[in-house]
Amino acid sequence: MLRIFFDNDVFIHSIREYLEYDNEYELLSLLTIVKVEARNDFNDYGLDINPYRHDLLLKVPVTKIKELSIQTEKLRPYINEICQTFGGIYINQIMVGLLTSKEQQEVEKVSLLDHHLNFYHNLIKVVSNATIDDIEKTYIIESCNCLLNGNNLAAATMLGCAIERVVILLANSCLLYLENGNGSEQELKNFTDKVINRKNANDRLSGLINFVKPKKDLFAENGFENVEIHLSHFDFIRQLRNEAGHPTGTIISEEDLFNHLIYYNDIFKKTHKIIEFLQRT
């Protein structure tokens, strides 16, 4: 008979941490996809013969079974160490079995979610320590926290606010760039009228895109290549915010929001680099 006496995810995570710490990357590679089960012996009355002694079954894809079977004793010190945290459990046998296709899909789904959650936690740390605008920082952190709690619509709204703040910062830095003598009086007037003074966010972003088109080489030279494409992406995220923040019935998946935050993580340092360049030039 079978009884799970521990948190499967915590157990696997602990094993991986130990192996990574000891640079046991070959062993670690064998446990990329794994499900752990504890097996107990029960008597005829359904009572545990020895509740502190168990066999452990490591279920892995068929391609990993043979190699992992050879390495089980190398895993024992790590497993024994971890099992002490589960009430002093002792492991008799360490066995290797087949992880079915259905089980593998379930494990991969959990692993993917763990990867996303780790990314959100990491992004919070990165942004918290970054020298960027406090308002933008607050909205990005809020977006990550919303996703950590499964609140996708709220996360989309917070992300959209952060991106709109980036657009405002970029527009203001372009204005300062022109005011510092890097454009004609007419260009400064047109920018003020068509970007800064526009109340509608869509009009403001359209005006900004028109302004950067002839200056895309300047942006590229300072690490912000394909500026028009990035501004169009900003606009898409901003529109997503509008849909999420109104009762439209829009459904936004966690996967989509994860990809948008991946994009933000890749671009926010470049964005602030060009903002700083325009402000000091």
ChimeraX commands (.cxc) that place a marker at each C-alpha (Angstrom):
marker #1 position 0.00,0.00,0.00 radius 0.5
marker #1 position 0.96,3.62,-0.45 radius 0.5
marker #1 position 0.98,6.69,1.69 radius 0.5
marker #1 position 2.48,10.08,0.91 radius 0.5
marker #1 position 4.07,11.27,4.15 radius 0.5
marker #1 position 5.54,14.51,2.82 radius 0.5
marker #1 position 4.96,17.43,0.45 radius 0.5
marker #1 position 6.11,16.06,-2.91 radius 0.5
marker #1 position 7.03,19.48,-4.35 radius 0.5
marker #1 position 8.99,20.54,-1.26 radius 0.5
marker #1 position 10.86,17.22,-1.22 radius 0.5
marker #1 position 11.88,17.47,-4.89 radius 0.5
marker #1 position 12.85,21.13,-4.56 radius 0.5
marker #1 position 15.03,20.27,-1.55 radius 0.5
marker #1 position 16.83,17.47,-3.40 radius 0.5
marker #1 position 17.55,19.78,-6.33 radius 0.5
marker #1 position 18.89,22.49,-4.01 radius 0.5
marker #1 position 21.29,20.02,-2.35 radius 0.5
marker #1 position 22.50,18.67,-5.69 radius 0.5
marker #1 position 23.02,22.13,-7.16 radius 0.5
marker #1 position 24.91,23.25,-4.07 radius 0.5
marker #1 position 27.28,20.24,-4.40 radius 0.5
marker #1 position 27.63,20.75,-8.19 radius 0.5
marker #1 position 26.07,17.34,-8.86 radius 0.5
marker #1 position 24.73,18.48,-12.21 radius 0.5
marker #1 position 24.67,15.00,-13.76 radius 0.5
marker #1 position 22.37,13.77,-11.00 radius 0.5
marker #1 position 20.37,16.97,-11.20 radius 0.5
marker #1 position 19.74,16.42,-14.91 radius 0.5
marker #1 position 18.17,13.02,-14.14 radius 0.5
marker #1 position 15.61,14.67,-11.83 radius 0.5
marker #1 position 14.39,17.37,-14.19 radius 0.5
marker #1 position 11.04,15.61,-14.40 radius 0.5
marker #1 position 10.32,13.41,-11.39 radius 0.5
marker #1 position 7.54,12.35,-9.06 radius 0.5
marker #1 position 8.38,10.93,-5.64 radius 0.5
marker #1 position 6.25,8.41,-3.76 radius 0.5
marker #1 position 6.78,6.83,-0.34 radius 0.5
marker #1 position 5.71,3.21,0.13 radius 0.5
marker #1 position 4.76,1.73,3.52 radius 0.5
marker #1 position 4.10,-1.81,4.71 radius 0.5
marker #1 position 0.71,-2.38,6.39 radius 0.5
marker #1 position -0.41,-5.44,8.33 radius 0.5
marker #1 position -3.68,-7.31,7.85 radius 0.5
marker #1 position -5.46,-4.79,10.06 radius 0.5
marker #1 position -4.41,-1.83,7.94 radius 0.5
marker #1 position -1.89,-0.59,10.49 radius 0.5
marker #1 position 1.54,0.71,9.58 radius 0.5
marker #1 position 4.12,-1.96,10.53 radius 0.5
marker #1 position 6.78,0.73,11.01 radius 0.5
marker #1 position 5.61,4.30,10.37 radius 0.5
marker #1 position 9.20,5.58,10.44 radius 0.5
marker #1 position 10.65,3.27,7.79 radius 0.5
marker #1 position 9.66,3.61,4.15 radius 0.5
marker #1 position 10.69,2.68,0.66 radius 0.5
marker #1 position 11.04,5.56,-1.75 radius 0.5
marker #1 position 9.98,5.38,-5.40 radius 0.5
marker #1 position 11.42,7.90,-7.86 radius 0.5
marker #1 position 9.22,7.95,-10.98 radius 0.5
marker #1 position 10.97,9.35,-14.06 radius 0.5
marker #1 position 10.50,9.20,-17.86 radius 0.5
marker #1 position 11.55,5.93,-19.46 radius 0.5
marker #1 position 14.73,7.48,-20.93 radius 0.5
marker #1 position 16.05,8.28,-17.43 radius 0.5
marker #1 position 15.20,5.01,-15.63 radius 0.5
marker #1 position 18.36,3.00,-16.37 radius 0.5
marker #1 position 20.81,5.81,-15.60 radius 0.5
marker #1 position 19.02,6.89,-12.42 radius 0.5
marker #1 position 18.86,3.27,-11.18 radius 0.5
marker #1 position 22.66,3.20,-11.18 radius 0.5
marker #1 position 22.86,6.44,-9.19 radius 0.5
marker #1 position 20.32,5.77,-6.40 radius 0.5
marker #1 position 22.88,5.14,-3.66 radius 0.5
marker #1 position 24.59,8.40,-4.53 radius 0.5
marker #1 position 21.29,10.09,-3.79 radius 0.5
marker #1 position 20.83,8.38,-0.41 radius 0.5
marker #1 position 22.79,10.91,1.75 radius 0.5
marker #1 position 20.73,13.76,0.34 radius 0.5
marker #1 position 17.46,11.89,0.75 radius 0.5
marker #1 position 18.27,10.83,4.31 radius 0.5
marker #1 position 19.12,14.42,5.23 radius 0.5
marker #1 position 15.84,15.71,3.84 radius 0.5
marker #1 position 13.78,12.92,5.41 radius 0.5
marker #1 position 14.96,13.98,8.87 radius 0.5
marker #1 position 12.91,17.13,8.39 radius 0.5
marker #1 position 9.81,14.96,7.87 radius 0.5
marker #1 position 9.78,13.56,11.40 radius 0.5
marker #1 position 12.90,11.37,11.37 radius 0.5
marker #1 position 11.79,9.09,8.53 radius 0.5
marker #1 position 14.28,6.41,7.48 radius 0.5
marker #1 position 14.40,5.15,3.91 radius 0.5
marker #1 position 14.93,1.45,3.30 radius 0.5
marker #1 position 15.04,1.07,-0.47 radius 0.5
marker #1 position 15.34,3.73,-3.11 radius 0.5
marker #1 position 13.59,2.43,-6.20 radius 0.5
marker #1 position 13.17,3.84,-9.69 radius 0.5
marker #1 position 9.95,3.48,-11.66 radius 0.5
marker #1 position 8.20,4.70,-14.76 radius 0.5
marker #1 position 6.52,8.08,-14.89 radius 0.5
marker #1 position 3.49,7.68,-17.15 radius 0.5
marker #1 position 2.70,10.17,-19.90 radius 0.5
marker #1 position -0.25,11.52,-17.92 radius 0.5
marker #1 position 1.85,11.92,-14.78 radius 0.5
marker #1 position 4.60,13.58,-16.81 radius 0.5
marker #1 position 2.16,16.16,-18.17 radius 0.5
marker #1 position 1.03,16.95,-14.62 radius 0.5
marker #1 position 4.62,17.31,-13.40 radius 0.5
marker #1 position 5.59,19.51,-16.35 radius 0.5
marker #1 position 2.58,21.74,-15.72 radius 0.5
marker #1 position 3.60,22.21,-12.09 radius 0.5
marker #1 position 7.24,22.78,-13.10 radius 0.5
marker #1 position 6.21,25.45,-15.60 radius 0.5
marker #1 position 4.12,27.22,-12.98 radius 0.5
marker #1 position 7.03,27.07,-10.52 radius 0.5
marker #1 position 9.27,28.63,-13.18 radius 0.5
marker #1 position 6.80,31.49,-13.62 radius 0.5
marker #1 position 6.43,32.06,-9.88 radius 0.5
marker #1 position 10.21,32.13,-9.44 radius 0.5
marker #1 position 10.46,34.66,-12.26 radius 0.5
marker #1 position 7.90,36.97,-10.60 radius 0.5
marker #1 position 9.75,36.81,-7.27 radius 0.5
marker #1 position 13.04,37.51,-9.04 radius 0.5
marker #1 position 11.63,40.42,-11.04 radius 0.5
marker #1 position 10.36,42.00,-7.83 radius 0.5
marker #1 position 13.91,41.83,-6.42 radius 0.5
marker #1 position 15.49,43.18,-9.62 radius 0.5
marker #1 position 13.08,46.09,-9.95 radius 0.5
marker #1 position 13.19,46.89,-6.22 radius 0.5
marker #1 position 16.97,47.34,-6.45 radius 0.5
marker #1 position 16.94,49.18,-9.79 radius 0.5
marker #1 position 17.42,52.92,-10.08 radius 0.5
marker #1 position 14.21,53.68,-11.93 radius 0.5
marker #1 position 11.11,55.80,-11.44 radius 0.5
marker #1 position 9.33,54.98,-8.17 radius 0.5
marker #1 position 5.86,55.04,-9.72 radius 0.5
marker #1 position 6.85,52.62,-12.48 radius 0.5
marker #1 position 8.57,50.43,-9.89 radius 0.5
marker #1 position 5.48,50.32,-7.69 radius 0.5
marker #1 position 3.19,49.24,-10.53 radius 0.5
marker #1 position 5.55,46.49,-11.75 radius 0.5
marker #1 position 5.88,45.07,-8.24 radius 0.5
marker #1 position 2.09,45.22,-7.83 radius 0.5
marker #1 position 1.67,43.38,-11.16 radius 0.5
marker #1 position 4.00,40.59,-10.02 radius 0.5
marker #1 position 2.25,40.30,-6.66 radius 0.5
marker #1 position -1.12,40.05,-8.42 radius 0.5
marker #1 position 0.17,37.19,-10.56 radius 0.5
marker #1 position 1.60,35.42,-7.53 radius 0.5
marker #1 position -1.93,35.43,-6.15 radius 0.5
marker #1 position -3.61,34.42,-9.42 radius 0.5
marker #1 position -5.23,37.81,-10.09 radius 0.5
marker #1 position -4.64,38.12,-13.82 radius 0.5
marker #1 position -6.93,41.06,-14.60 radius 0.5
marker #1 position -5.47,43.11,-11.77 radius 0.5
marker #1 position -1.95,42.19,-12.94 radius 0.5
marker #1 position -2.75,43.37,-16.49 radius 0.5
marker #1 position -4.04,46.66,-15.14 radius 0.5
marker #1 position -0.93,47.24,-13.02 radius 0.5
marker #1 position 1.41,46.30,-15.89 radius 0.5
marker #1 position -0.43,48.66,-18.23 radius 0.5
marker #1 position -0.07,51.50,-15.72 radius 0.5
marker #1 position 3.66,50.83,-15.47 radius 0.5
marker #1 position 4.04,50.93,-19.25 radius 0.5
marker #1 position 2.02,54.14,-19.53 radius 0.5
marker #1 position 4.31,55.65,-16.92 radius 0.5
marker #1 position 7.32,54.62,-19.06 radius 0.5
marker #1 position 5.75,56.38,-22.06 radius 0.5
marker #1 position 5.27,59.55,-20.02 radius 0.5
marker #1 position 8.88,59.42,-18.81 radius 0.5
marker #1 position 10.13,58.90,-22.36 radius 0.5
marker #1 position 7.98,61.78,-23.66 radius 0.5
marker #1 position 9.22,64.12,-20.93 radius 0.5
marker #1 position 12.84,63.21,-21.66 radius 0.5
marker #1 position 12.29,63.92,-25.37 radius 0.5
marker #1 position 10.83,67.31,-24.42 radius 0.5
marker #1 position 13.90,68.09,-22.30 radius 0.5
marker #1 position 16.13,66.96,-25.17 radius 0.5
marker #1 position 14.45,69.52,-27.45 radius 0.5
marker #1 position 14.48,72.26,-24.81 radius 0.5
marker #1 position 18.24,71.76,-24.45 radius 0.5
marker #1 position 18.71,72.99,-28.01 radius 0.5
marker #1 position 18.54,69.69,-29.89 radius 0.5
marker #1 position 15.66,70.81,-32.10 radius 0.5
marker #1 position 14.14,73.84,-33.72 radius 0.5
marker #1 position 11.55,76.04,-32.02 radius 0.5
marker #1 position 8.92,74.67,-34.41 radius 0.5
marker #1 position 9.84,71.08,-33.57 radius 0.5
marker #1 position 9.61,71.91,-29.86 radius 0.5
marker #1 position 6.18,73.52,-30.39 radius 0.5
marker #1 position 4.89,70.59,-32.44 radius 0.5
marker #1 position 6.10,68.08,-29.84 radius 0.5
marker #1 position 4.50,70.03,-27.02 radius 0.5
marker #1 position 1.19,70.27,-28.87 radius 0.5
marker #1 position 1.04,66.74,-30.28 radius 0.5
marker #1 position 2.55,64.79,-27.37 radius 0.5
marker #1 position 2.88,66.59,-24.05 radius 0.5
marker #1 position -0.41,68.48,-24.09 radius 0.5
marker #1 position -2.49,65.60,-25.45 radius 0.5
marker #1 position -5.01,64.36,-22.89 radius 0.5
marker #1 position -5.72,61.14,-24.77 radius 0.5
marker #1 position -3.04,58.50,-24.11 radius 0.5
marker #1 position -3.47,56.99,-27.59 radius 0.5
marker #1 position -2.90,60.38,-29.26 radius 0.5
marker #1 position 0.10,61.03,-27.03 radius 0.5
marker #1 position 1.71,57.71,-27.95 radius 0.5
marker #1 position 0.98,58.21,-31.67 radius 0.5
marker #1 position 2.64,61.63,-31.51 radius 0.5
marker #1 position 5.65,60.12,-29.75 radius 0.5
marker #1 position 6.00,57.41,-32.41 radius 0.5
marker #1 position 5.95,60.06,-35.16 radius 0.5
marker #1 position 8.62,62.02,-33.29 radius 0.5
marker #1 position 11.05,59.09,-32.91 radius 0.5
marker #1 position 10.75,57.80,-36.49 radius 0.5
marker #1 position 13.35,60.18,-37.98 radius 0.5
marker #1 position 15.52,59.76,-34.88 radius 0.5
marker #1 position 15.61,55.97,-34.73 radius 0.5
marker #1 position 19.36,55.92,-35.42 radius 0.5
marker #1 position 19.95,58.16,-32.39 radius 0.5
marker #1 position 17.95,55.76,-30.24 radius 0.5
marker #1 position 19.74,52.71,-31.68 radius 0.5
marker #1 position 23.17,54.24,-31.02 radius 0.5
marker #1 position 22.21,54.49,-27.36 radius 0.5
marker #1 position 21.03,50.91,-26.97 radius 0.5
marker #1 position 17.36,51.30,-27.87 radius 0.5
marker #1 position 17.06,49.58,-31.25 radius 0.5
marker #1 position 13.72,49.20,-33.05 radius 0.5
marker #1 position 12.18,52.02,-31.04 radius 0.5
marker #1 position 8.99,52.09,-33.16 radius 0.5
marker #1 position 8.39,48.37,-32.55 radius 0.5
marker #1 position 8.87,48.83,-28.81 radius 0.5
marker #1 position 6.46,51.76,-28.67 radius 0.5
marker #1 position 3.89,49.72,-30.59 radius 0.5
marker #1 position 4.33,46.91,-28.03 radius 0.5
marker #1 position 3.86,49.48,-25.26 radius 0.5
marker #1 position 0.62,50.50,-26.94 radius 0.5
marker #1 position -0.59,46.90,-27.07 radius 0.5
marker #1 position 0.03,46.45,-23.35 radius 0.5
marker #1 position -1.66,49.76,-22.62 radius 0.5
marker #1 position -4.75,48.66,-24.55 radius 0.5
marker #1 position -4.71,45.38,-22.64 radius 0.5
marker #1 position -4.84,47.43,-19.45 radius 0.5
marker #1 position -7.89,49.29,-20.76 radius 0.5
marker #1 position -9.71,46.03,-21.49 radius 0.5
marker #1 position -8.79,44.51,-18.13 radius 0.5
marker #1 position -9.82,47.62,-16.23 radius 0.5
marker #1 position -13.32,47.77,-17.71 radius 0.5
marker #1 position -16.19,45.25,-17.60 radius 0.5
marker #1 position -15.52,43.91,-21.10 radius 0.5
marker #1 position -15.46,40.24,-20.16 radius 0.5
marker #1 position -11.89,39.99,-21.40 radius 0.5
marker #1 position -9.98,36.92,-20.23 radius 0.5
marker #1 position -6.21,37.33,-19.97 radius 0.5
marker #1 position -4.13,34.21,-19.42 radius 0.5
marker #1 position -1.27,33.99,-16.95 radius 0.5
marker #1 position 0.93,32.76,-19.81 radius 0.5
marker #1 position 0.30,35.96,-21.81 radius 0.5
marker #1 position 1.08,38.16,-18.81 radius 0.5
marker #1 position 4.21,36.14,-18.09 radius 0.5
marker #1 position 5.43,36.80,-21.64 radius 0.5
marker #1 position 4.69,40.54,-21.31 radius 0.5
marker #1 position 6.69,40.70,-18.09 radius 0.5
marker #1 position 9.52,38.76,-19.74 radius 0.5
marker #1 position 9.48,41.49,-22.39 radius 0.5
marker #1 position 9.48,44.22,-19.74 radius 0.5
marker #1 position 12.40,42.57,-17.95 radius 0.5
marker #1 position 14.36,42.52,-21.22 radius 0.5
marker #1 position 13.65,46.13,-22.15 radius 0.5
marker #1 position 13.33,48.27,-19.01 radius 0.5
marker #1 position 17.07,48.89,-18.53 radius 0.5
marker #1 position 17.45,49.90,-22.18 radius 0.5
marker #1 position 14.44,52.21,-21.87 radius 0.5
marker #1 position 15.88,54.00,-18.86 radius 0.5
marker #1 position 19.28,54.23,-20.51 radius 0.5
marker #1 position 17.82,56.21,-23.43 radius 0.5
marker #1 position 15.70,58.30,-21.04 radius 0.5
marker #1 position 18.84,59.26,-19.09 radius 0.5
marker #1 position 20.72,60.02,-22.33 radius 0.5
marker #1 position 17.99,62.36,-23.59 radius 0.5
marker #1 position 17.79,64.14,-20.25 radius 0.5
marker #1 position 21.50,64.93,-20.05 radius 0.5
marker #1 position 22.16,65.70,-23.75 radius 0.5
marker link #1:1,2 radius 0.2
marker link #1:2,3 radius 0.2
marker link #1:3,4 radius 0.2
marker link #1:4,5 radius 0.2
marker link #1:5,6 radius 0.2
marker link #1:6,7 radius 0.2
marker link #1:7,8 radius 0.2
marker link #1:8,9 radius 0.2
marker link #1:9,10 radius 0.2
marker link #1:10,11 radius 0.2
marker link #1:11,12 radius 0.2
marker link #1:12,13 radius 0.2
marker link #1:13,14 radius 0.2
marker link #1:14,15 radius 0.2
marker link #1:15,16 radius 0.2
marker link #1:16,17 radius 0.2
marker link #1:17,18 radius 0.2
marker link #1:18,19 radius 0.2
marker link #1:19,20 radius 0.2
marker link #1:20,21 radius 0.2
marker link #1:21,22 radius 0.2
marker link #1:22,23 radius 0.2
marker link #1:23,24 radius 0.2
marker link #1:24,25 radius 0.2
marker link #1:25,26 radius 0.2
marker link #1:26,27 radius 0.2
marker link #1:27,28 radius 0.2
marker link #1:28,29 radius 0.2
marker link #1:29,30 radius 0.2
marker link #1:30,31 radius 0.2
marker link #1:31,32 radius 0.2
marker link #1:32,33 radius 0.2
marker link #1:33,34 radius 0.2
marker link #1:34,35 radius 0.2
marker link #1:35,36 radius 0.2
marker link #1:36,37 radius 0.2
marker link #1:37,38 radius 0.2
marker link #1:38,39 radius 0.2
marker link #1:39,40 radius 0.2
marker link #1:40,41 radius 0.2
marker link #1:41,42 radius 0.2
marker link #1:42,43 radius 0.2
marker link #1:43,44 radius 0.2
marker link #1:44,45 radius 0.2
marker link #1:45,46 radius 0.2
marker link #1:46,47 radius 0.2
marker link #1:47,48 radius 0.2
marker link #1:48,49 radius 0.2
marker link #1:49,50 radius 0.2
marker link #1:50,51 radius 0.2
marker link #1:51,52 radius 0.2
marker link #1:52,53 radius 0.2
marker link #1:53,54 radius 0.2
marker link #1:54,55 radius 0.2
marker link #1:55,56 radius 0.2
marker link #1:56,57 radius 0.2
marker link #1:57,58 radius 0.2
marker link #1:58,59 radius 0.2
marker link #1:59,60 radius 0.2
marker link #1:60,61 radius 0.2
marker link #1:61,62 radius 0.2
marker link #1:62,63 radius 0.2
marker link #1:63,64 radius 0.2
marker link #1:64,65 radius 0.2
marker link #1:65,66 radius 0.2
marker link #1:66,67 radius 0.2
marker link #1:67,68 radius 0.2
marker link #1:68,69 radius 0.2
marker link #1:69,70 radius 0.2
marker link #1:70,71 radius 0.2
marker link #1:71,72 radius 0.2
marker link #1:72,73 radius 0.2
marker link #1:73,74 radius 0.2
marker link #1:74,75 radius 0.2
marker link #1:75,76 radius 0.2
marker link #1:76,77 radius 0.2
marker link #1:77,78 radius 0.2
marker link #1:78,79 radius 0.2
marker link #1:79,80 radius 0.2
marker link #1:80,81 radius 0.2
marker link #1:81,82 radius 0.2
marker link #1:82,83 radius 0.2
marker link #1:83,84 radius 0.2
marker link #1:84,85 radius 0.2
marker link #1:85,86 radius 0.2
marker link #1:86,87 radius 0.2
marker link #1:87,88 radius 0.2
marker link #1:88,89 radius 0.2
marker link #1:89,90 radius 0.2
marker link #1:90,91 radius 0.2
marker link #1:91,92 radius 0.2
marker link #1:92,93 radius 0.2
marker link #1:93,94 radius 0.2
marker link #1:94,95 radius 0.2
marker link #1:95,96 radius 0.2
marker link #1:96,97 radius 0.2
marker link #1:97,98 radius 0.2
marker link #1:98,99 radius 0.2
marker link #1:99,100 radius 0.2
marker link #1:100,101 radius 0.2
marker link #1:101,102 radius 0.2
marker link #1:102,103 radius 0.2
marker link #1:103,104 radius 0.2
marker link #1:104,105 radius 0.2
marker link #1:105,106 radius 0.2
marker link #1:106,107 radius 0.2
marker link #1:107,108 radius 0.2
marker link #1:108,109 radius 0.2
marker link #1:109,110 radius 0.2
marker link #1:110,111 radius 0.2
marker link #1:111,112 radius 0.2
marker link #1:112,113 radius 0.2
marker link #1:113,114 radius 0.2
marker link #1:114,115 radius 0.2
marker link #1:115,116 radius 0.2
marker link #1:116,117 radius 0.2
marker link #1:117,118 radius 0.2
marker link #1:118,119 radius 0.2
marker link #1:119,120 radius 0.2
marker link #1:120,121 radius 0.2
marker link #1:121,122 radius 0.2
marker link #1:122,123 radius 0.2
marker link #1:123,124 radius 0.2
marker link #1:124,125 radius 0.2
marker link #1:125,126 radius 0.2
marker link #1:126,127 radius 0.2
marker link #1:127,128 radius 0.2
marker link #1:128,129 radius 0.2
marker link #1:129,130 radius 0.2
marker link #1:130,131 radius 0.2
marker link #1:131,132 radius 0.2
marker link #1:132,133 radius 0.2
marker link #1:133,134 radius 0.2
marker link #1:134,135 radius 0.2
marker link #1:135,136 radius 0.2
marker link #1:136,137 radius 0.2
marker link #1:137,138 radius 0.2
marker link #1:138,139 radius 0.2
marker link #1:139,140 radius 0.2
marker link #1:140,141 radius 0.2
marker link #1:141,142 radius 0.2
marker link #1:142,143 radius 0.2
marker link #1:143,144 radius 0.2
marker link #1:144,145 radius 0.2
marker link #1:145,146 radius 0.2
marker link #1:146,147 radius 0.2
marker link #1:147,148 radius 0.2
marker link #1:148,149 radius 0.2
marker link #1:149,150 radius 0.2
marker link #1:150,151 radius 0.2
marker link #1:151,152 radius 0.2
marker link #1:152,153 radius 0.2
marker link #1:153,154 radius 0.2
marker link #1:154,155 radius 0.2
marker link #1:155,156 radius 0.2
marker link #1:156,157 radius 0.2
marker link #1:157,158 radius 0.2
marker link #1:158,159 radius 0.2
marker link #1:159,160 radius 0.2
marker link #1:160,161 radius 0.2
marker link #1:161,162 radius 0.2
marker link #1:162,163 radius 0.2
marker link #1:163,164 radius 0.2
marker link #1:164,165 radius 0.2
marker link #1:165,166 radius 0.2
marker link #1:166,167 radius 0.2
marker link #1:167,168 radius 0.2
marker link #1:168,169 radius 0.2
marker link #1:169,170 radius 0.2
marker link #1:170,171 radius 0.2
marker link #1:171,172 radius 0.2
marker link #1:172,173 radius 0.2
marker link #1:173,174 radius 0.2
marker link #1:174,175 radius 0.2
marker link #1:175,176 radius 0.2
marker link #1:176,177 radius 0.2
marker link #1:177,178 radius 0.2
marker link #1:178,179 radius 0.2
marker link #1:179,180 radius 0.2
marker link #1:180,181 radius 0.2
marker link #1:181,182 radius 0.2
marker link #1:182,183 radius 0.2
marker link #1:183,184 radius 0.2
marker link #1:184,185 radius 0.2
marker link #1:185,186 radius 0.2
marker link #1:186,187 radius 0.2
marker link #1:187,188 radius 0.2
marker link #1:188,189 radius 0.2
marker link #1:189,190 radius 0.2
marker link #1:190,191 radius 0.2
marker link #1:191,192 radius 0.2
marker link #1:192,193 radius 0.2
marker link #1:193,194 radius 0.2
marker link #1:194,195 radius 0.2
marker link #1:195,196 radius 0.2
marker link #1:196,197 radius 0.2
marker link #1:197,198 radius 0.2
marker link #1:198,199 radius 0.2
marker link #1:199,200 radius 0.2
marker link #1:200,201 radius 0.2
marker link #1:201,202 radius 0.2
marker link #1:202,203 radius 0.2
marker link #1:203,204 radius 0.2
marker link #1:204,205 radius 0.2
marker link #1:205,206 radius 0.2
marker link #1:206,207 radius 0.2
marker link #1:207,208 radius 0.2
marker link #1:208,209 radius 0.2
marker link #1:209,210 radius 0.2
marker link #1:210,211 radius 0.2
marker link #1:211,212 radius 0.2
marker link #1:212,213 radius 0.2
marker link #1:213,214 radius 0.2
marker link #1:214,215 radius 0.2
marker link #1:215,216 radius 0.2
marker link #1:216,217 radius 0.2
marker link #1:217,218 radius 0.2
marker link #1:218,219 radius 0.2
marker link #1:219,220 radius 0.2
marker link #1:220,221 radius 0.2
marker link #1:221,222 radius 0.2
marker link #1:222,223 radius 0.2
marker link #1:223,224 radius 0.2
marker link #1:224,225 radius 0.2
marker link #1:225,226 radius 0.2
marker link #1:226,227 radius 0.2
marker link #1:227,228 radius 0.2
marker link #1:228,229 radius 0.2
marker link #1:229,230 radius 0.2
marker link #1:230,231 radius 0.2
marker link #1:231,232 radius 0.2
marker link #1:232,233 radius 0.2
marker link #1:233,234 radius 0.2
marker link #1:234,235 radius 0.2
marker link #1:235,236 radius 0.2
marker link #1:236,237 radius 0.2
marker link #1:237,238 radius 0.2
marker link #1:238,239 radius 0.2
marker link #1:239,240 radius 0.2
marker link #1:240,241 radius 0.2
marker link #1:241,242 radius 0.2
marker link #1:242,243 radius 0.2
marker link #1:243,244 radius 0.2
marker link #1:244,245 radius 0.2
marker link #1:245,246 radius 0.2
marker link #1:246,247 radius 0.2
marker link #1:247,248 radius 0.2
marker link #1:248,249 radius 0.2
marker link #1:249,250 radius 0.2
marker link #1:250,251 radius 0.2
marker link #1:251,252 radius 0.2
marker link #1:252,253 radius 0.2
marker link #1:253,254 radius 0.2
marker link #1:254,255 radius 0.2
marker link #1:255,256 radius 0.2
marker link #1:256,257 radius 0.2
marker link #1:257,258 radius 0.2
marker link #1:258,259 radius 0.2
marker link #1:259,260 radius 0.2
marker link #1:260,261 radius 0.2
marker link #1:261,262 radius 0.2
marker link #1:262,263 radius 0.2
marker link #1:263,264 radius 0.2
marker link #1:264,265 radius 0.2
marker link #1:265,266 radius 0.2
marker link #1:266,267 radius 0.2
marker link #1:267,268 radius 0.2
marker link #1:268,269 radius 0.2
marker link #1:269,270 radius 0.2
marker link #1:270,271 radius 0.2
marker link #1:271,272 radius 0.2
marker link #1:272,273 radius 0.2
marker link #1:273,274 radius 0.2
marker link #1:274,275 radius 0.2
marker link #1:275,276 radius 0.2
marker link #1:276,277 radius 0.2
marker link #1:277,278 radius 0.2
marker link #1:278,279 radius 0.2
marker link #1:279,280 radius 0.2
marker link #1:280,281 radius 0.2
view
